[in-house]
């Protein structure tokens, strides 16, 4: 049987092209995720792990996220871990490294809001619309910028019913505005990451901690802090960022980046807020069933507290001006307006 040279040449060319393209079609980009969240923690179980599975699904397996067996580096250093490529994907807390992400701190100011399901997606949209241009996250692509539940006060010494009850308490602080708030309230701030809280409380180094209520059972602290204090409106919020090394992000195809972006951003943030709101309710149920005290500060005390904490906002305005923000007050007003309009 004869085969024409032209047809044979075409067949060989097709086979060669297919062989060359097959590895590319089958290639998987593996993203190394440095995880520091404990098993059972709401952000990890209800949002991050399902998101990781969804990334692989929507990219048809072309992007796979590999959760490393332990955190790379320290929890406060996670931004640098991602930027320097020690791991590809991280969750980091800008507030753990003061004087570095000053403009981002606008979302952490006192009394910005205490509803994470509404505030978290607002923060992501506000970052992209207003704050991204200041380029504080150079080297790390932010997949989602969000807040979790606001930190409330948990301590082992006494119920907090007046501002005088704060005096002298050694309280863990997660970020700059919380540290300043504790100082203004005559408490003693101790800047430590959440991962060290159990040891510091159990050893007596700390009297208490600022922490989202959901995290008290998650970090096994229920028995260590018998007194919970809720501040309506919240003394502070904490920004977290799901970030990926910029070069790693660019190595992923545009189509897959677009698909991942659609399930990240404010959608991811809203899922975080929803998980924490649910987790907070469950946490307070657990705390009350354990016979612990939960106090809500009265309105007159909150009004007094707002006056005492006013210097925090003024100081942030000065820091933001030094970082190139022409009208910092405008940012504060816009974020509060965005939150008020959110549903």
ROMAR-734217 format. One line per 8 residues: number of its first residue (from 1); for each residue z, y, x of C-alpha. Coordinates in pm, 1 decimal, padded with zeros to 6 digits. Each point is the difference from the previous one (the first is absolute). Example, Ala and Ser with C-alpha at 12.3 -4.5 7.8 and 13.67 -1.06 7.14 Angstrom:
<recs>
1	00780.0,-00450.0,01230.0  -00066.0,00344.0,00137.0 .
</recs>
This chain:
<recs>
1	00000.0,00000.0,00000.0  -00102.9,00335.0,00137.1  00206.8,00317.9,-00023.5  -00173.4,00327.5,00069.3  00125.9,00192.5,00301.3  00063.1,00306.4,-00213.3  00216.4,-00195.6,-00245.5  00186.9,-00172.0,00283.3 .
9	00064.2,00333.5,00168.6  00133.3,00145.3,-00324.9  00230.8,-00296.0,-00052.6  00139.6,00027.9,00351.9  00054.1,00373.2,-00043.7  00184.2,-00054.5,-00327.9  00221.3,-00270.2,00149.8  00081.1,00219.8,00298.2 .
17	00085.5,00295.7,-00220.1  00225.1,-00214.3,-00219.5  00176.5,-00149.3,00300.2  00059.7,00345.9,00143.6  00134.8,00138.3,-00326.2  00217.8,-00296.6,-00096.5  00288.3,00077.7,00242.1  00003.8,00362.2,-00113.0 .
25	00003.1,-00103.8,-00364.7  00287.3,-00238.4,00062.1  00198.6,00229.1,00229.2  00357.0,00073.5,-00105.6  00191.7,00309.5,00107.7  00364.7,-00093.9,00045.0  00247.8,00284.8,-00043.4  00341.8,-00054.5,00159.9 .
33	00282.8,00126.0,-00222.3  00337.6,00087.1,00155.4  00250.8,-00065.7,-00279.1  00363.4,00113.6,00005.7  00082.7,-00036.7,-00369.8  00240.8,-00283.4,-00087.1  -00093.8,-00293.5,-00220.8  00049.7,00085.7,-00366.4 .
41	-00026.8,00377.0,00048.2  -00194.1,00166.7,-00285.5  -00261.6,00182.1,00206.7  -00081.8,-00317.4,00190.6  00002.2,-00254.7,-00283.5  -00139.8,00200.5,-00289.8  -00252.4,00226.3,00171.8  -00084.8,-00067.6,00364.9 .
49	-00041.6,-00377.1,-00016.1  -00218.8,00014.6,-00316.6  -00199.5,00283.8,00160.8  -00057.0,-00211.9,00312.4  -00133.1,-00282.5,-00217.5  -00220.1,00242.0,-00193.6  -00150.1,00143.6,00320.5  -00120.2,-00346.0,00100.7 .
57	-00130.7,-00065.8,-00350.8  -00199.0,00321.1,-00045.6  -00155.9,-00029.1,00346.9  -00093.0,-00365.6,-00060.6  00212.1,-00099.8,00296.9  -00165.8,00240.6,00242.5  00332.2,00183.8,00047.1  00311.0,-00211.5,00039.1 .
65	00348.1,00142.4,00057.6  00225.9,-00213.1,00218.0  00372.3,00075.8,-00042.3  00157.2,-00038.6,00341.7  00314.7,-00216.5,00029.0  00214.9,00298.5,00096.8  -00022.9,00376.1,00021.4  -00181.1,00138.5,00304.3 .
73	00221.5,00251.7,00180.4  00270.7,00184.1,-00194.1  -00009.3,00115.6,-00360.6  -00000.4,00373.5,00096.8  -00290.9,-00063.3,00241.5  -00242.6,-00150.1,-00253.3  -00235.7,00300.7,00002.9  -00041.8,-00035.5,00376.2 .
81	-00039.4,-00376.8,-00034.8  -00301.1,00054.9,-00226.3  -00142.5,00296.5,00189.0  00014.3,-00184.3,00332.7  -00140.5,-00324.1,-00143.0  00305.8,-00218.4,00065.6  -00047.4,-00102.2,-00363.2  -00268.2,00117.2,-00242.3 .
89	00182.4,00055.0,-00328.9  00349.4,00142.1,-00052.5  00229.3,00163.9,-00250.4  00165.8,00291.5,00172.9  00248.8,00267.5,-00094.8  -00085.6,00342.6,00146.4  00359.2,00114.9,-00048.1  00122.7,-00248.2,00260.0 .
97	-00149.4,00222.5,00271.9  00116.1,00358.9,-00068.1  -00205.2,00303.0,00105.9  -00320.2,-00202.6,00010.8  -00137.8,-00003.0,-00354.9  00148.1,00329.1,-00115.4  -00261.3,00092.8,-00260.3  00028.0,-00335.7,-00175.6 .
105	00369.0,00072.7,-00055.0  -00084.0,00225.8,-00294.2  00019.7,-00307.3,-00225.7  00347.9,-00080.2,00130.5  00165.5,00329.3,-00095.5  00296.5,-00002.9,-00240.2  -00060.1,-00030.0,-00373.0  -00373.5,-00073.2,00017.3 .
113	00042.0,-00277.5,-00257.1  00175.1,-00329.3,-00066.1  -00266.9,-00201.2,-00185.6  -00186.9,-00205.1,00264.0  -00261.6,-00132.4,-00242.4  -00119.9,00356.0,-00063.1  00074.6,00156.9,00337.1  -00144.5,-00267.4,00232.2 .
121	-00366.1,00034.7,-00109.8  00037.0,00378.7,-00015.7  00103.5,-00001.1,00366.6  -00306.1,-00204.3,00101.2  -00239.3,00232.3,-00182.3  00181.0,00307.2,00131.2  -00027.1,-00128.8,00356.1  -00375.6,-00058.0,-00024.7 .
129	-00070.5,00327.3,-00178.4  00233.7,00227.7,00192.2  00172.4,-00149.4,00304.5  -00259.5,-00224.8,00166.7  -00177.8,00299.8,00154.2  00303.3,00062.9,00225.4  -00078.1,-00330.4,00177.4  00360.1,-00108.3,00060.3 .
137	-00102.3,-00368.1,-00011.3  -00269.3,00005.3,00269.0  -00082.4,-00351.1,00118.0  00124.5,-00171.6,-00316.0  -00199.1,-00011.7,-00323.2  00235.9,00039.2,-00300.0  -00090.7,-00256.2,-00264.5  00276.3,00129.3,-00226.9 .
145	00257.2,00278.8,00027.9  00288.7,-00035.7,-00241.4  00368.3,00026.2,-00075.6  00229.9,-00274.3,-00119.7  00306.9,00056.3,-00215.3  00200.5,00299.2,00119.4  00298.3,-00079.4,00214.0  00329.4,-00000.1,-00182.2 .
153	00342.9,-00016.0,00160.4  00190.6,-00326.2,00044.1  00333.0,-00008.3,00180.9  00306.1,-00216.8,00059.5  00269.1,00271.9,00000.0  00021.0,00178.9,-00336.0  -00189.3,00104.3,-00315.0  -00198.6,00323.3,00039.9 .
161	00063.9,00235.0,-00291.7  00011.9,00342.7,00169.6  -00157.2,00154.3,00307.7  00339.5,-00015.0,00170.3  -00016.6,-00381.3,-00015.5  -00282.6,00000.3,00256.6  00222.9,00147.7,00268.8  00035.9,-00210.7,00311.3 .
169	-00192.9,-00305.5,-00121.1  -00220.0,-00159.4,00269.1  -00325.8,-00059.6,-00185.4  -00325.1,-00155.7,00123.0  -00287.9,00243.9,-00027.5  -00365.1,-00113.2,00002.1  -00165.6,00334.6,00070.6  00041.2,00366.6,00086.9 .
177	00053.9,00159.9,-00341.3  00261.7,-00263.1,-00090.5  00176.9,00064.5,00331.8  00004.8,00371.2,-00069.2  00124.1,-00059.4,-00354.8  00290.3,-00211.9,00120.8  00094.0,00264.0,00257.2  -00003.7,00275.1,-00264.2 .
185	00217.9,-00220.5,-00222.4  00252.6,-00043.1,00287.7  -00074.8,-00370.4,00044.7  -00086.5,-00154.3,00338.1  -00366.0,-00111.7,00016.4  -00089.8,-00302.6,00212.6  -00376.6,-00037.1,00053.0  -00084.4,-00370.0,-00004.7 .
193	-00278.8,-00215.0,-00146.9  00069.5,-00204.5,-00310.9  -00025.4,-00323.0,00198.8  00327.9,00081.2,00181.5  00202.0,00096.0,-00307.6  00172.0,-00333.8,-00065.8  00137.0,-00029.6,00351.3  00119.9,00361.4,00011.3 .
201	00173.4,-00020.9,-00337.8  00159.4,-00338.1,00062.3  00133.2,00114.9,00336.9  00145.9,00321.8,-00144.2  -00224.9,00232.4,00199.4  -00133.4,00134.5,-00330.7  00189.0,00093.8,-00315.1  -00315.3,-00009.0,-00208.5 .
209	-00372.6,00044.0,-00018.6  -00272.4,00191.4,-00175.0  -00236.2,-00264.7,-00136.6  -00227.7,-00077.9,-00296.9  00213.6,-00201.3,-00244.8  -00249.3,-00289.9,00007.9  00070.8,-00050.0,00368.6  00375.7,-00053.3,-00035.2 .
217	-00028.8,-00363.5,-00119.6  -00319.3,-00054.4,00205.4  00182.4,00083.8,00322.9  00313.9,-00190.6,-00113.9  00221.0,00308.4,-00020.6  00148.8,-00037.9,-00350.5  00336.9,-00122.9,00122.4  00022.7,00262.9,00274.9 .
225	-00038.1,00315.5,-00211.7  00210.4,-00010.0,-00318.4  -00072.8,00361.6,-00099.3  -00345.8,00114.7,-00114.4  -00083.3,00364.8,-00072.5  -00314.1,00109.7,-00186.4  -00120.3,00356.7,00053.5  -00238.1,00100.8,-00283.6 .
233	-00318.9,00144.3,00149.1  00084.2,-00155.6,00338.5  00134.6,00150.8,00321.4  -00310.5,-00126.5,00180.0  -00297.9,-00233.6,-00015.1  -00137.9,-00203.7,00288.5  -00370.0,-00009.0,00080.5  -00147.5,-00331.4,00112.6 .
241	-00353.9,-00064.3,00114.9  -00207.9,-00315.4,-00003.1  -00213.4,00068.0,00306.9  -00263.2,-00179.0,00204.9  -00115.8,00064.2,00355.0  -00293.4,00240.9,-00021.0  -00230.6,-00204.1,00224.4  00080.7,-00319.8,-00188.3 .
249	-00078.5,00174.4,-00326.4  -00336.0,00117.9,00133.2  -00083.5,-00354.8,00112.7  -00002.4,-00110.6,-00365.1  -00330.2,00046.0,-00185.4  -00037.7,00307.3,-00218.8  -00035.9,-00214.8,-00311.6  00323.3,-00182.6,00072.0 .
257	00179.8,00324.4,00088.5  -00108.2,00142.7,-00334.1  00127.5,-00308.9,-00182.1  00336.5,00011.9,00179.8  00033.9,00373.2,-00066.3  -00039.2,-00059.8,-00374.7  00309.2,-00222.6,-00011.5  00201.1,00221.4,00235.6 .
265	00076.6,00374.0,-00025.2  00164.7,00115.3,-00320.9  -00049.8,-00340.3,-00167.6  00206.7,-00169.5,00270.2  00253.3,00284.5,-00017.6  00041.9,-00034.8,-00375.1  00061.6,-00373.1,00039.0  00267.4,00080.9,00258.5 .
273	00165.1,00249.4,-00233.8  -00008.3,-00248.0,-00288.7  00150.8,-00276.3,00213.5  00282.0,00224.8,00117.1  00077.2,00131.7,-00348.7  00029.2,-00360.2,-00118.5  00198.1,-00095.5,00309.5  00241.7,00289.8,-00043.0 .
281	00089.2,-00110.6,-00351.4  00057.9,-00355.4,00115.0  00204.6,00122.6,00296.4  00233.2,00208.3,-00214.1  00044.8,-00298.9,-00233.6  00096.6,-00210.7,00302.5  00232.7,00270.1,00133.3  00178.7,00039.3,-00334.0 .
289	00030.6,-00376.7,-00051.0  00162.5,-00017.4,00342.9  00268.6,00239.6,-00127.3  -00120.3,00297.0,00203.7  00021.9,00363.4,-00113.8  -00309.4,00201.7,-00091.3  00056.1,00374.1,-00049.6  -00255.4,00263.0,-00101.2 .
297	00071.4,00350.3,00126.2  00061.0,00243.9,-00283.7  -00238.9,00288.5,-00064.1  00242.7,00269.7,00126.6  00041.4,-00187.3,00328.9  -00378.3,-00039.7,00034.3  -00047.7,00374.0,-00057.6  00257.9,00068.6,00272.4 .
305	-00172.1,-00249.4,00230.0  -00340.1,00167.2,-00042.6  00147.5,00326.4,00124.6  00164.4,-00168.6,00299.8  -00326.1,-00174.4,00095.5  -00229.4,00305.3,-00024.1  -00015.2,00042.4,00381.3  -00194.6,-00328.9,00026.4 .
313	-00298.8,00146.0,-00181.3  00018.1,00324.9,00197.7  00012.9,-00185.3,00330.6  -00299.0,-00217.5,-00095.4  -00200.8,00312.6,-00080.4  00063.7,00129.8,00350.0  -00095.3,-00332.4,00161.0  -00318.0,-00019.9,-00204.2 .
321	-00103.2,00352.9,00100.6  00040.3,-00094.3,00366.0  -00227.4,-00300.3,-00062.1  -00274.2,00220.3,-00140.1  00067.4,00004.7,-00375.2  -00088.2,00349.7,-00119.0  00195.6,-00013.4,-00326.7  00259.7,-00282.7,-00000.7 .
329	00155.5,00115.0,-00326.8  -00335.9,-00057.5,-00166.9  00011.4,-00365.4,00107.9  00348.9,-00043.0,-00145.8  -00097.9,00164.0,-00327.9  -00321.8,-00202.6,-00027.1  00172.1,-00333.7,00060.9  00266.6,00078.1,-00259.3 .
337	-00272.1,00106.8,-00246.1  -00197.6,-00319.3,00065.8  00308.6,-00209.8,-00065.9  00085.1,00190.9,-00316.7  -00354.4,-00060.6,-00130.2  -00005.1,-00369.2,00092.0  00023.8,-00264.6,-00269.7 .
</recs>
